C-alpha cells in the first residue's frame, strides 16, 4: 500500500456532497482508529482547478465529528492523503485527512448579479411586462 500527500492548493473547489457520518463496522459499531478515536466519513466533490472534470471522494477523519459541514457547502481539507490499496484482486484509493472545515466566505464570488440585485429576473429591466 502506498500513501501520498495531496497538495489541495492544486485542486479547485471542494464541496460537501454527503454530510459527515460515523464510519461503521459490518457489525454496526462505530469504527475507530489506532488511538481509539471515532472515524467520520464525508463525501466531497473535487473540481480540478482547470477544466470541467469533477470527482467525488469519500474522506475519513478521526476524532470529533466535523462541525458545520452541510451538503453543498464549500470546504477546506487539511493534510489530505491518498492511500492506494489492493485486496483479493480489487483495488482502489482511500482518502484520509486531519480535518475538514467550512471554507471562509469569499467576498469576491460571482454569486448574484453585478448590480447586486439578484432578485430581479434576468433579461428584463424593472417595470417591463
MOPAC internal coordinates of N, CA, C and O (Angstrom, degrees):
PM7 1SCF
backbone

  N    0.0000 0     0.00 0     0.00 0    0    0    0
  C    1.4533 1     0.00 0     0.00 0    1    0    0
  C    1.5257 1   108.59 1     0.00 0    2    1    0
  O    1.2310 1   120.87 1   -47.78 1    3    2    1
  N    1.3205 1   115.95 1   132.22 1    3    2    1
  C    1.4554 1   121.39 1  -179.17 1    5    3    2
  C    1.5224 1   109.25 1  -114.47 1    6    5    3
  O    1.2310 1   120.64 1   -49.17 1    7    6    5
  N    1.3338 1   116.39 1   130.83 1    7    6    5
  C    1.4603 1   121.89 1   177.17 1    9    7    6
  C    1.5159 1   109.00 1  -108.56 1   10    9    7
  O    1.2310 1   121.38 1   -41.81 1   11   10    9
  N    1.3496 1   114.96 1   138.19 1   11   10    9
  C    1.4597 1   120.02 1  -179.63 1   13   11   10
  C    1.5205 1   109.77 1  -132.62 1   14   13   11
  O    1.2310 1   120.25 1   -46.85 1   15   14   13
  N    1.3422 1   117.12 1   133.15 1   15   14   13
  C    1.4694 1   118.63 1   173.23 1   17   15   14
  C    1.5256 1   108.95 1   -72.64 1   18   17   15
  O    1.2310 1   120.63 1   -35.75 1   19   18   17
  N    1.3313 1   116.40 1   144.25 1   19   18   17
  C    1.4553 1   121.94 1  -179.61 1   21   19   18
  C    1.5274 1   108.86 1  -111.43 1   22   21   19
  O    1.2310 1   120.87 1   -52.39 1   23   22   21
  N    1.3165 1   115.94 1   127.61 1   23   22   21
  C    1.4610 1   121.69 1   177.98 1   25   23   22
  C    1.5290 1   108.03 1   -82.14 1   26   25   23
  O    1.2310 1   120.27 1   -82.60 1   27   26   25
  N    1.3227 1   117.09 1    97.40 1   27   26   25
  C    1.4642 1   120.79 1  -176.52 1   29   27   26
  C    1.5197 1   112.33 1   -66.97 1   30   29   27
  O    1.2310 1   119.72 1   161.47 1   31   30   29
  N    1.3322 1   118.14 1   -18.53 1   31   30   29
  C    1.4708 1   120.73 1   177.44 1   33   31   30
  C    1.5310 1   110.65 1   -65.70 1   34   33   31
  O    1.2310 1   120.06 1   156.05 1   35   34   33
  N    1.3242 1   117.48 1   -23.95 1   35   34   33
  C    1.4633 1   121.59 1   179.99 1   37   35   34
  C    1.5194 1   111.88 1   -85.33 1   38   37   35
  O    1.2310 1   120.76 1   170.95 1   39   38   37
  N    1.3282 1   116.15 1    -9.05 1   39   38   37
  C    1.4577 1   120.55 1   178.48 1   41   39   38
  C    1.5144 1   109.28 1   -90.70 1   42   41   39
  O    1.2310 1   120.96 1   -16.16 1   43   42   41
  N    1.3022 1   115.76 1   163.84 1   43   42   41
  C    1.4578 1   120.39 1   176.78 1   45   43   42
  C    1.5175 1   110.03 1   -88.25 1   46   45   43
  O    1.2310 1   120.94 1    34.31 1   47   46   45
  N    1.3033 1   115.81 1  -145.69 1   47   46   45
  C    1.4551 1   122.69 1  -177.83 1   49   47   46
  C    1.5292 1   110.48 1   -69.46 1   50   49   47
  O    1.2310 1   120.76 1   -43.14 1   51   50   49
  N    1.3285 1   116.15 1   136.86 1   51   50   49
  C    1.4692 1   121.90 1   173.69 1   53   51   50
  C    1.5178 1   107.97 1  -115.36 1   54   53   51
  O    1.2310 1   120.98 1   -50.16 1   55   54   53
  N    1.3307 1   115.73 1   129.84 1   55   54   53
  C    1.4644 1   121.49 1   179.66 1   57   55   54
  C    1.5197 1   110.33 1  -127.96 1   58   57   55
  O    1.2310 1   121.22 1   -31.43 1   59   58   57
  N    1.3125 1   115.28 1   148.57 1   59   58   57
  C    1.4555 1   120.78 1   176.03 1   61   59   58
  C    1.5270 1   108.94 1   -76.15 1   62   61   59
  O    1.2310 1   120.36 1   -51.67 1   63   62   61
  N    1.3336 1   116.92 1   128.33 1   63   62   61
  C    1.4679 1   120.74 1   174.45 1   65   63   62
  C    1.5269 1   110.91 1  -112.74 1   66   65   63
  O    1.2310 1   120.12 1   159.58 1   67   66   65
  N    1.3327 1   117.37 1   -20.42 1   67   66   65
  C    1.4665 1   122.77 1   173.03 1   69   67   66
  C    1.5245 1   106.30 1  -137.09 1   70   69   67
  O    1.2310 1   120.61 1   -62.48 1   71   70   69
  N    1.3334 1   116.44 1   117.52 1   71   70   69
  C    1.4636 1   121.64 1  -177.74 1   73   71   70
  C    1.5304 1   110.55 1   -59.90 1   74   73   71
  O    1.2310 1   120.18 1   -24.55 1   75   74   73
  N    1.3472 1   117.25 1   155.45 1   75   74   73
  C    1.4697 1   120.28 1  -178.82 1   77   75   74
  C    1.5215 1   111.91 1   -56.80 1   78   77   75
  O    1.2310 1   121.56 1   -44.59 1   79   78   77
  N    1.3282 1   114.62 1   135.41 1   79   78   77
  C    1.4616 1   120.91 1   173.97 1   81   79   78
  C    1.5117 1   107.66 1  -138.95 1   82   81   79
  O    1.2310 1   120.73 1   -23.42 1   83   82   81
  N    1.3221 1   116.22 1   156.58 1   83   82   81
  C    1.4567 1   120.53 1  -179.94 1   85   83   82
  C    1.5246 1   109.72 1   -62.92 1   86   85   83
  O    1.2310 1   120.75 1   -41.22 1   87   86   85
  N    1.3096 1   116.16 1   138.78 1   87   86   85
  C    1.4643 1   121.41 1   175.39 1   89   87   86
  C    1.5253 1   106.38 1   -84.00 1   90   89   87
  O    1.2310 1   120.54 1   -54.50 1   91   90   89
  N    1.3130 1   116.57 1   125.50 1   91   90   89
  C    1.4593 1   121.27 1  -172.09 1   93   91   90
  C    1.5276 1   112.30 1  -108.10 1   94   93   91
  O    1.2310 1   120.85 1   -28.15 1   95   94   93
  N    1.3389 1   115.98 1   151.85 1   95   94   93
  C    1.4614 1   122.08 1   172.43 1   97   95   94
  C    1.5298 1   107.66 1   -84.35 1   98   97   95
  O    1.2310 1   119.68 1   -14.50 1   99   98   97
  N    1.3302 1   118.22 1   165.50 1   99   98   97
  C    1.4711 1   119.72 1   176.21 1  101   99   98
  C    1.5350 1   112.77 1   -59.01 1  102  101   99
  O    1.2310 1   120.45 1   157.09 1  103  102  101
  N    1.3293 1   116.75 1   -22.91 1  103  102  101
  C    1.4705 1   121.09 1   178.94 1  105  103  102
  C    1.5241 1   112.67 1   -83.79 1  106  105  103
  O    1.2310 1   119.92 1   178.61 1  107  106  105
  N    1.3367 1   117.76 1    -1.39 1  107  106  105
  C    1.4554 1   121.31 1   177.70 1  109  107  106
  C    1.5175 1   115.13 1    88.75 1  110  109  107
  O    1.2310 1   120.01 1  -167.44 1  111  110  109
  N    1.3239 1   117.58 1    12.56 1  111  110  109
  C    1.4615 1   120.93 1   177.83 1  113  111  110
  C    1.5217 1   109.48 1   -98.94 1  114  113  111
  O    1.2310 1   120.76 1   -24.82 1  115  114  113
  N    1.3363 1   116.15 1   155.18 1  115  114  113
  C    1.4632 1   120.76 1   177.77 1  117  115  114
  C    1.5267 1   108.60 1   -68.04 1  118  117  115
  O    1.2310 1   120.94 1   -52.41 1  119  118  117
  N    1.3329 1   115.80 1   127.59 1  119  118  117
  C    1.4637 1   120.50 1   179.02 1  121  119  118
  C    1.5274 1   108.71 1   -72.94 1  122  121  119
  O    1.2310 1   120.88 1   -35.71 1  123  122  121
  N    1.3374 1   115.93 1   144.29 1  123  122  121
  C    1.4612 1   121.80 1  -178.18 1  125  123  122
  C    1.5215 1   110.00 1  -127.17 1  126  125  123
  O    1.2310 1   120.94 1   -27.40 1  127  126  125
  N    1.3554 1   115.80 1   152.60 1  127  126  125
  C    1.4664 1   120.33 1   177.92 1  129  127  126
  C    1.5318 1   109.54 1   -82.05 1  130  129  127
  O    1.2310 1   120.61 1     5.23 1  131  130  129
  N    1.3207 1   116.44 1  -174.77 1  131  130  129
  C    1.4761 1   121.15 1  -177.33 1  133  131  130
  C    1.5193 1   113.09 1   -62.11 1  134  133  131
  O    1.2310 1   120.43 1   153.25 1  135  134  133
  N    1.3319 1   116.79 1   -26.75 1  135  134  133
  C    1.4678 1   121.01 1   179.71 1  137  135  134
  C    1.5272 1   112.29 1   -88.93 1  138  137  135
  O    1.2310 1   120.18 1  -179.85 1  139  138  137
  N    1.3300 1   117.27 1     0.15 1  139  138  137
  C    1.4591 1   120.93 1   179.21 1  141  139  138
  C    1.5219 1   114.24 1    88.61 1  142  141  139
  O    1.2310 1   119.92 1  -173.83 1  143  142  141
  N    1.3297 1   117.76 1     6.17 1  143  142  141
  C    1.4646 1   121.93 1   179.97 1  145  143  142
  C    1.5299 1   110.12 1   -79.13 1  146  145  143
  O    1.2310 1   119.72 1   -40.36 1  147  146  145
  N    1.3362 1   118.14 1   139.64 1  147  146  145
  C    1.4706 1   119.58 1   177.23 1  149  147  146
  C    1.5222 1   111.01 1   -65.36 1  150  149  147
  O    1.2310 1   120.90 1   -29.87 1  151  150  149
  N    1.3315 1   115.89 1   150.13 1  151  150  149
  C    1.4564 1   121.31 1   179.39 1  153  151  150
  C    1.5227 1   110.01 1  -107.83 1  154  153  151
  O    1.2310 1   121.23 1   -36.94 1  155  154  153
  N    1.3317 1   115.26 1   143.06 1  155  154  153
  C    1.4619 1   123.49 1  -179.56 1  157  155  154
  C    1.5182 1   108.30 1  -124.00 1  158  157  155
  O    1.2310 1   120.22 1   -39.95 1  159  158  157
  N    1.3226 1   117.19 1   140.05 1  159  158  157
  C    1.4562 1   120.93 1  -179.73 1  161  159  158
  C    1.5263 1   108.81 1  -120.00 1  162  161  159
  O    1.2310 1   121.02 1   -44.55 1  163  162  161
  N    1.3267 1   115.65 1   135.45 1  163  162  161
  C    1.4598 1   122.48 1  -177.24 1  165  163  162
  C    1.5245 1   108.78 1  -131.68 1  166  165  163
  O    1.2310 1   120.17 1   -47.48 1  167  166  165
  N    1.3270 1   117.29 1   132.52 1  167  166  165
  C    1.4652 1   121.52 1   175.70 1  169  167  166
  C    1.5171 1   109.90 1   -86.84 1  170  169  167
  O    1.2310 1   120.67 1   -54.37 1  171  170  169
  N    1.3300 1   116.33 1   125.63 1  171  170  169
  C    1.4593 1   121.22 1  -178.80 1  173  171  170
  C    1.5174 1   110.32 1  -124.32 1  174  173  171
  O    1.2310 1   120.84 1   -41.30 1  175  174  173
  N    1.3315 1   116.01 1   138.70 1  175  174  173
  C    1.4637 1   119.58 1   170.20 1  177  175  174
  C    1.5184 1   106.65 1   -93.67 1  178  177  175
  O    1.2310 1   121.20 1   -43.27 1  179  178  177
  N    1.3212 1   115.31 1   136.73 1  179  178  177
  C    1.4573 1   121.48 1  -178.34 1  181  179  178
  C    1.5178 1   107.28 1  -123.66 1  182  181  179
  O    1.2310 1   120.96 1   -64.13 1  183  182  181
  N    1.3158 1   115.77 1   115.87 1  183  182  181
  C    1.4645 1   120.89 1   177.06 1  185  183  182
  C    1.5121 1   107.83 1   -98.87 1  186  185  183
  O    1.2310 1   120.83 1   -55.39 1  187  186  185
  N    1.3151 1   116.01 1   124.61 1  187  186  185
  C    1.4484 1   119.48 1   179.93 1  189  187  186
  C    1.5228 1   109.51 1   -63.11 1  190  189  187
  O    1.2310 1   120.87 1   -35.28 1  191  190  189
  N    1.3231 1   115.95 1   144.72 1  191  190  189
  C    1.4616 1   121.97 1  -173.17 1  193  191  190
  C    1.5268 1   112.33 1   -55.22 1  194  193  191
  O    1.2310 1   120.17 1   142.67 1  195  194  193
  N    1.3126 1   117.29 1   -37.33 1  195  194  193
  C    1.4639 1   120.62 1   178.91 1  197  195  194
  C    1.5172 1   107.74 1  -120.09 1  198  197  195
  O    1.2310 1   120.55 1   -49.51 1  199  198  197
  N    1.2863 1   116.56 1   130.49 1  199  198  197
  C    1.4578 1   120.22 1   178.33 1  201  199  198
  C    1.5178 1   112.12 1   104.50 1  202  201  199
  O    1.2310 1   121.61 1     1.75 1  203  202  201
  N    1.3149 1   114.53 1  -178.25 1  203  202  201
  C    1.4581 1   120.36 1  -174.60 1  205  203  202
  C    1.5225 1   112.97 1  -105.70 1  206  205  203
  O    1.2310 1   119.83 1   179.74 1  207  206  205
  N    1.3228 1   117.92 1    -0.26 1  207  206  205
  C    1.4665 1   120.71 1  -175.92 1  209  207  206
  C    1.5239 1   111.20 1   -69.80 1  210  209  207
  O    1.2310 1   121.44 1   -46.32 1  211  210  209
  N    1.3380 1   114.84 1   133.68 1  211  210  209
  C    1.4605 1   121.83 1   176.85 1  213  211  210
  C    1.5183 1   108.56 1  -130.87 1  214  213  211
  O    1.2310 1   120.66 1   -41.26 1  215  214  213
  N    1.3284 1   116.34 1   138.74 1  215  214  213
  C    1.4600 1   122.10 1   176.52 1  217  215  214
  C    1.5182 1   108.49 1  -123.63 1  218  217  215
  O    1.2310 1   120.89 1   -25.60 1  219  218  217
  N    1.3324 1   115.91 1   154.40 1  219  218  217
  C    1.4601 1   121.11 1   172.60 1  221  219  218
  C    1.5177 1   107.13 1  -110.25 1  222  221  219
  O    1.2310 1   121.05 1   -52.45 1  223  222  221
  N    1.3406 1   115.59 1   127.55 1  223  222  221
  C    1.4612 1   121.26 1   177.09 1  225  223  222
  C    1.5206 1   107.88 1  -123.34 1  226  225  223
  O    1.2310 1   120.96 1   -29.26 1  227  226  225
  N    1.3284 1   115.77 1   150.74 1  227  226  225
  C    1.4552 1   121.83 1   178.31 1  229  227  226
  C    1.5236 1   106.91 1  -109.32 1  230  229  227
  O    1.2310 1   120.77 1   -67.74 1  231  230  229
  N    1.3300 1   116.13 1   112.26 1  231  230  229
  C    1.4571 1   122.37 1  -172.01 1  233  231  230
  C    1.5279 1   109.51 1  -104.96 1  234  233  231
  O    1.2310 1   121.11 1   -47.86 1  235  234  233
  N    1.3456 1   115.48 1   132.14 1  235  234  233
  C    1.4593 1   122.12 1   179.63 1  237  235  234
  C    1.5260 1   109.20 1  -102.66 1  238  237  235
  O    1.2310 1   120.92 1   -46.03 1  239  238  237
  N    1.3314 1   115.85 1   133.97 1  239  238  237
  C    1.4640 1   122.21 1   171.37 1  241  239  238
  C    1.5196 1   107.63 1  -125.74 1  242  241  239
  O    1.2310 1   120.68 1   -27.23 1  243  242  241
  N    1.3264 1   116.30 1   152.77 1  243  242  241
  C    1.4639 1   121.74 1   178.84 1  245  243  242
  C    1.5160 1   109.80 1  -110.63 1  246  245  243
  O    1.2310 1   120.81 1   -26.75 1  247  246  245
  N    1.3280 1   116.06 1   153.25 1  247  246  245
  C    1.4574 1   121.26 1   177.63 1  249  247  246
  C    1.5120 1   111.36 1   106.92 1  250  249  247
  O    1.2310 1   120.84 1    36.78 1  251  250  249
  N    1.3166 1   116.00 1  -143.22 1  251  250  249
  C    1.4657 1   121.25 1  -178.75 1  253  251  250
  C    1.5261 1   110.10 1   -68.84 1  254  253  251
  O    1.2310 1   120.94 1   -31.34 1  255  254  253
  N    1.3322 1   115.80 1   148.66 1  255  254  253
  C    1.4597 1   120.87 1   178.43 1  257  255  254
  C    1.5289 1   109.62 1   -61.68 1  258  257  255
  O    1.2310 1   120.03 1   -47.63 1  259  258  257
  N    1.3489 1   117.55 1   132.37 1  259  258  257
  C    1.4682 1   119.54 1   176.65 1  261  259  258
  C    1.5334 1   109.97 1   -57.11 1  262  261  259
  O    1.2310 1   120.85 1   -47.55 1  263  262  261
  N    1.3174 1   115.98 1   132.45 1  263  262  261
  C    1.4593 1   121.62 1  -175.81 1  265  263  262
  C    1.5242 1   111.54 1  -102.35 1  266  265  263
  O    1.2310 1   120.89 1   -34.84 1  267  266  265
  N    1.3378 1   115.91 1   145.16 1  267  266  265
  C    1.4576 1   121.56 1   174.11 1  269  267  266
  C    1.5172 1   114.33 1    76.58 1  270  269  267
  O    1.2310 1   119.82 1  -172.40 1  271  270  269
  N    1.3209 1   117.95 1     7.60 1  271  270  269
  C    1.4625 1   121.39 1  -179.52 1  273  271  270
  C    1.5275 1   108.03 1   -91.74 1  274  273  271
  O    1.2310 1   120.86 1   -65.91 1  275  274  273
  N    1.3235 1   115.97 1   114.09 1  275  274  273
  C    1.4634 1   121.41 1   179.79 1  277  275  274
  C    1.5206 1   109.03 1  -123.76 1  278  277  275
  O    1.2310 1   120.99 1   -22.49 1  279  278  277
  N    1.3184 1   115.71 1   157.51 1  279  278  277
  C    1.4565 1   120.29 1  -179.58 1  281  279  278
  C    1.5274 1   110.39 1   -59.07 1  282  281  279
  O    1.2310 1   121.03 1   -46.66 1  283  282  281
  N    1.3232 1   115.63 1   133.34 1  283  282  281
  C    1.4578 1   122.20 1  -179.63 1  285  283  282
  C    1.5148 1   113.87 1    94.05 1  286  285  283
  O    1.2310 1   120.18 1   164.11 1  287  286  285
  N    1.3400 1   117.26 1   -15.89 1  287  286  285
  C    1.4623 1   120.40 1  -177.55 1  289  287  286
  C    1.5215 1   111.32 1   -75.81 1  290  289  287
  O    1.2310 1   120.88 1   -38.21 1  291  290  289
  N    1.3311 1   115.92 1   141.79 1  291  290  289
  C    1.4568 1   120.46 1   172.78 1  293  291  290
  C    1.5208 1   108.04 1   -73.93 1  294  293  291
  O    1.2310 1   120.14 1   -42.39 1  295  294  293
  N    1.3336 1   117.34 1   137.61 1  295  294  293
  C    1.4585 1   121.61 1  -176.84 1  297  295  294
  C    1.5239 1   111.43 1  -128.05 1  298  297  295
  O    1.2310 1   121.52 1   -17.42 1  299  298  297
  N    1.3158 1   114.70 1   162.58 1  299  298  297
  C    1.4666 1   123.31 1   172.22 1  301  299  298
  C    1.5252 1   106.55 1  -116.62 1  302  301  299
  O    1.2310 1   121.01 1   -40.54 1  303  302  301
  N    1.3308 1   115.67 1   139.46 1  303  302  301
  C    1.4586 1   121.50 1   179.84 1  305  303  302
  C    1.5217 1   108.08 1  -117.27 1  306  305  303
  O    1.2310 1   120.72 1   -51.80 1  307  306  305
  N    1.3384 1   116.23 1   128.20 1  307  306  305
  C    1.4558 1   122.62 1  -178.68 1  309  307  306
  C    1.5227 1   109.74 1  -102.63 1  310  309  307
  O    1.2310 1   120.57 1   -49.37 1  311  310  309
  N    1.3253 1   116.52 1   130.63 1  311  310  309
  C    1.4623 1   123.59 1   174.31 1  313  311  310
  C    1.5351 1   111.73 1    55.66 1  314  313  311
  O    1.2310 1   120.68 1  -119.25 1  315  314  313
  N    1.3270 1   116.31 1    60.75 1  315  314  313
  C    1.4645 1   122.85 1  -179.34 1  317  315  314
  C    1.5316 1   110.35 1   -82.45 1  318  317  315
  O    1.2310 1   120.99 1   -47.29 1  319  318  317
  N    1.3298 1   115.70 1   132.71 1  319  318  317
  C    1.4603 1   123.00 1   178.16 1  321  319  318
  C    1.5073 1   109.97 1  -127.13 1  322  321  319
  O    1.2310 1   120.35 1   -40.71 1  323  322  321
  N    1.3370 1   116.95 1   139.29 1  323  322  321
  C    1.4627 1   123.68 1   173.14 1  325  323  322
  C    1.5229 1   107.55 1  -103.99 1  326  325  323
  O    1.2310 1   120.61 1   -49.94 1  327  326  325
  N    1.3269 1   116.43 1   130.06 1  327  326  325
  C    1.4571 1   121.76 1  -179.89 1  329  327  326
  C    1.5215 1   109.04 1  -119.03 1  330  329  327
  O    1.2310 1   120.54 1   -67.14 1  331  330  329
  N    1.3290 1   116.58 1   112.86 1  331  330  329
  C    1.4585 1   120.14 1   177.79 1  333  331  330
  C    1.5235 1   108.05 1   -79.43 1  334  333  331
  O    1.2310 1   120.53 1   -40.50 1  335  334  333
  N    1.3498 1   116.58 1   139.50 1  335  334  333
  C    1.4547 1   120.44 1  -179.23 1  337  335  334
  C    1.5233 1   110.83 1  -138.61 1  338  337  335
  O    1.2310 1   121.43 1   -19.85 1  339  338  337
  N    1.3404 1   114.86 1   160.15 1  339  338  337
  C    1.4581 1   121.88 1   175.74 1  341  339  338
  C    1.5189 1   108.07 1  -149.53 1  342  341  339
  O    1.2310 1   120.70 1   -52.93 1  343  342  341
  N    1.3501 1   116.27 1   127.07 1  343  342  341
  C    1.4537 1   122.65 1  -179.85 1  345  343  342
  C    1.5251 1   108.63 1  -142.37 1  346  345  343
  O    1.2310 1   120.41 1   -53.41 1  347  346  345
  N    1.3210 1   116.82 1   126.59 1  347  346  345
  C    1.4624 1   122.52 1   175.55 1  349  347  346
  C    1.5255 1   112.78 1    48.84 1  350  349  347
  O    1.2310 1   120.13 1  -135.08 1  351  350  349
  N    1.3199 1   117.35 1    44.92 1  351  350  349
  C    1.4595 1   121.86 1   177.65 1  353  351  350
  C    1.5221 1   114.56 1    81.05 1  354  353  351
  O    1.2310 1   119.63 1   176.70 1  355  354  353
  N    1.3181 1   118.30 1    -3.30 1  355  354  353
  C    1.4680 1   121.90 1   175.87 1  357  355  354
  C    1.5167 1   107.98 1  -101.78 1  358  357  355
  O    1.2310 1   120.52 1   -28.61 1  359  358  357
  N    1.3211 1   116.61 1   151.39 1  359  358  357
  C    1.4609 1   119.75 1   178.51 1  361  359  358
  C    1.5195 1   109.48 1  -146.00 1  362  361  359
  O    1.2310 1   121.37 1   -17.54 1  363  362  361
  N    1.3051 1   114.98 1   162.46 1  363  362  361
  C    1.4570 1   119.55 1   179.14 1  365  363  362
  C    1.5107 1   110.96 1  -178.18 1  366  365  363
  O    1.2310 1   120.95 1    14.61 1  367  366  365
  N    1.2983 1   115.79 1  -165.39 1  367  366  365
  C    1.4561 1   122.95 1   178.80 1  369  367  366
  C    1.5163 1   108.61 1  -130.67 1  370  369  367
  O    1.2310 1   120.63 1   -51.09 1  371  370  369
  N    1.3280 1   116.41 1   128.91 1  371  370  369
  C    1.4596 1   120.63 1   172.39 1  373  371  370
  C    1.5224 1   107.60 1  -106.33 1  374  373  371
  O    1.2310 1   120.90 1   -24.90 1  375  374  373
  N    1.3248 1   115.89 1   155.10 1  375  374  373
  C    1.4655 1   121.68 1  -173.91 1  377  375  374
  C    1.5183 1   109.83 1  -124.05 1  378  377  375
  O    1.2310 1   120.37 1   -47.87 1  379  378  377
  N    1.3279 1   116.90 1   132.13 1  379  378  377
  C    1.4671 1   122.98 1   177.02 1  381  379  378
  C    1.5179 1   109.12 1  -128.76 1  382  381  379
  O    1.2310 1   121.40 1   -28.86 1  383  382  381
  N    1.3249 1   114.93 1   151.14 1  383  382  381
  C    1.4635 1   119.91 1   177.21 1  385  383  382
  C    1.5221 1   109.42 1  -145.72 1  386  385  383
  O    1.2310 1   121.55 1   -21.85 1  387  386  385
  N    1.3109 1   114.64 1   158.15 1  387  386  385
  C    1.4650 1   120.48 1   174.70 1  389  387  386
  C    1.5243 1   110.07 1   -71.60 1  390  389  387
  O    1.2310 1   120.51 1   139.46 1  391  390  389
  N    1.3371 1   116.62 1   -40.54 1  391  390  389
  C    1.4642 1   120.61 1  -178.13 1  393  391  390
  C    1.5225 1   111.10 1  -159.18 1  394  393  391
  O    1.2310 1   121.68 1   -26.45 1  395  394  393
  N    1.3338 1   114.39 1   153.55 1  395  394  393
  C    1.4626 1   122.48 1   170.23 1  397  395  394
  C    1.5212 1   105.81 1  -125.03 1  398  397  395
  O    1.2310 1   120.31 1   -55.73 1  399  398  397
  N    1.3163 1   117.02 1   124.27 1  399  398  397
  C    1.4619 1   121.64 1  -178.51 1  401  399  398
  C    1.5236 1   109.80 1  -130.55 1  402  401  399
  O    1.2310 1   120.92 1   -17.94 1  403  402  401
  N    1.3211 1   115.84 1   162.06 1  403  402  401
  C    1.4611 1   119.29 1   176.13 1  405  403  402
  C    1.5191 1   109.02 1   -69.82 1  406  405  403
  O    1.2310 1   120.84 1   -35.70 1  407  406  405
  N    1.3118 1   115.99 1   144.30 1  407  406  405
  C    1.4621 1   120.89 1   178.38 1  409  407  406
  C    1.5171 1   108.79 1   -78.99 1  410  409  407
  O    1.2310 1   120.08 1   -36.86 1  411  410  409
  N    1.3289 1   117.46 1   143.14 1  411  410  409
  C    1.4627 1   119.07 1   175.97 1  413  411  410
  C    1.5253 1   109.52 1   -64.02 1  414  413  411
  O    1.2310 1   120.86 1   -34.58 1  415  414  413
  N    1.3211 1   115.97 1   145.42 1  415  414  413
  C    1.4685 1   120.55 1   177.96 1  417  415  414
  C    1.5123 1   108.54 1   -64.20 1  418  417  415
  O    1.2310 1   120.86 1   -47.16 1  419  418  417
  N    1.3294 1   115.95 1   132.84 1  419  418  417
  C    1.4595 1   119.39 1   179.10 1  421  419  418
  C    1.5156 1   109.24 1   -96.20 1  422  421  419
  O    1.2310 1   120.75 1   -51.50 1  423  422  421
  N    1.3055 1   116.17 1   128.50 1  423  422  421
  C    1.4553 1   120.93 1  -178.94 1  425  423  422
  C    1.5142 1   112.67 1   -72.97 1  426  425  423
  O    1.2310 1   119.98 1   160.93 1  427  426  425
  N    1.3339 1   117.65 1   -19.07 1  427  426  425
  C    1.4470 1   120.20 1  -175.71 1  429  427  426
  C    1.5123 1   113.58 1  -101.94 1  430  429  427
  O    1.2310 1   120.17 1  -153.18 1  431  430  429
  N    1.3280 1   117.29 1    26.82 1  431  430  429
  C    1.4631 1   118.73 1  -179.03 1  433  431  430
  C    1.5184 1   110.16 1   -72.48 1  434  433  431
  O    1.2310 1   120.75 1   -16.63 1  435  434  433
  N    1.3123 1   116.18 1   163.37 1  435  434  433
  C    1.4507 1   121.86 1   179.99 1  437  435  434
  C    1.5208 1   111.77 1   -95.08 1  438  437  435
  O    1.2310 1   120.05 1  -160.50 1  439  438  437
  N    1.3231 1   117.52 1    19.50 1  439  438  437
  C    1.4607 1   120.38 1  -179.46 1  441  439  438
  C    1.5211 1   109.63 1   -69.81 1  442  441  439
  O    1.2310 1   120.68 1   -32.22 1  443  442  441
  N    1.3226 1   116.30 1   147.78 1  443  442  441
  C    1.4635 1   120.53 1   179.24 1  445  443  442
  C    1.5101 1   111.25 1    77.11 1  446  445  443
  O    1.2310 1   120.88 1    19.73 1  447  446  445
  N    1.3141 1   115.91 1  -160.27 1  447  446  445
  C    1.4630 1   120.09 1  -179.97 1  449  447  446
  C    1.5071 1   109.44 1  -112.09 1  450  449  447
  O    1.2310 1   120.47 1   -13.40 1  451  450  449
  N    1.3135 1   116.72 1   166.60 1  451  450  449
  C    1.4566 1   120.54 1  -177.78 1  453  451  450
  C    1.5200 1   112.09 1   -67.28 1  454  453  451
  O    1.2310 1   120.05 1   156.27 1  455  454  453
  N    1.3230 1   117.51 1   -23.73 1  455  454  453
  C    1.4582 1   119.57 1  -179.70 1  457  455  454
  C    1.5171 1   111.56 1   -82.30 1  458  457  455
  O    1.2310 1   120.58 1   170.12 1  459  458  457
  N    1.3443 1   116.49 1    -9.88 1  459  458  457
  C    1.4503 1   119.67 1  -179.08 1  461  459  458
  C    1.5058 1   112.60 1    86.10 1  462  461  459
  O    1.2310 1   119.18 1   174.68 1  463  462  461
  N    1.3324 1   119.17 1    -5.32 1  463  462  461
  C    1.4537 1   121.91 1  -179.32 1  465  463  462
  C    1.5214 1   108.45 1  -101.13 1  466  465  463
  O    1.2310 1   120.76 1   -97.64 1  467  466  465
  N    1.3470 1   116.16 1    82.36 1  467  466  465
  C    1.4585 1   119.84 1  -175.73 1  469  467  466
  C    1.5254 1   111.70 1   -76.58 1  470  469  467
  O    1.2310 1   119.40 1   168.76 1  471  470  469
  N    1.3415 1   118.75 1   -11.24 1  471  470  469
  C    1.4600 1   121.11 1  -179.58 1  473  471  470
  C    1.5269 1   112.10 1   -80.98 1  474  473  471
  O    1.2310 1   119.41 1   159.95 1  475  474  473
  N    1.3256 1   118.74 1   -20.05 1  475  474  473
  C    1.4592 1   121.15 1  -178.66 1  477  475  474
  C    1.5229 1   110.13 1   -71.68 1  478  477  475
  O    1.2310 1   119.90 1   -40.75 1  479  478  477
  N    1.3391 1   117.79 1   139.25 1  479  478  477
  C    1.4594 1   119.06 1   178.20 1  481  479  478
  C    1.5170 1   110.32 1   -66.09 1  482  481  479
  O    1.2310 1   121.35 1   -35.00 1  483  482  481
  N    1.3125 1   115.02 1   145.00 1  483  482  481
  C    1.4536 1   119.66 1   179.83 1  485  483  482
  C    1.5153 1   109.90 1   -74.35 1  486  485  483
  O    1.2310 1   120.70 1   -38.40 1  487  486  485
  N    1.3271 1   116.26 1   141.60 1  487  486  485
  C    1.4522 1   121.48 1   175.03 1  489  487  486
  C    1.5184 1   114.24 1    84.93 1  490  489  487
  O    1.2310 1   119.85 1   179.26 1  491  490  489
  N    1.3230 1   117.90 1    -0.74 1  491  490  489
  C    1.4602 1   120.25 1   178.07 1  493  491  490
  C    1.5093 1   108.88 1  -126.51 1  494  493  491
  O    1.2310 1   120.79 1   -42.52 1  495  494  493
  N    1.3008 1   116.09 1   137.48 1  495  494  493
  C    1.4591 1   120.67 1   173.17 1  497  495  494
  C    1.5207 1   107.33 1   -81.01 1  498  497  495
  O    1.2310 1   120.26 1   -29.96 1  499  498  497
  N    1.3200 1   117.11 1   150.04 1  499  498  497
  C    1.4634 1   118.29 1   179.74 1  501  499  498
  C    1.5291 1   109.54 1   -61.76 1  502  501  499
  O    1.2310 1   120.69 1   -40.44 1  503  502  501
  N    1.3006 1   116.29 1   139.56 1  503  502  501
  C    1.4713 1   121.64 1  -179.22 1  505  503  502
  C    1.5095 1   113.33 1    93.96 1  506  505  503
  O    1.2310 1   119.26 1   165.35 1  507  506  505
  N    1.3772 1   119.03 1   -14.65 1  507  506  505
  C    1.4695 1   120.81 1   177.67 1  509  507  506
  C    1.5170 1   109.58 1   -75.76 1  510  509  507
  O    1.2310 1   120.21 1   -32.45 1  511  510  509
  N    1.3121 1   117.20 1   147.55 1  511  510  509
  C    1.4591 1   121.01 1   178.65 1  513  511  510
  C    1.4951 1   110.06 1  -102.45 1  514  513  511
  O    1.2310 1   120.10 1   180.00 1  515  514  513

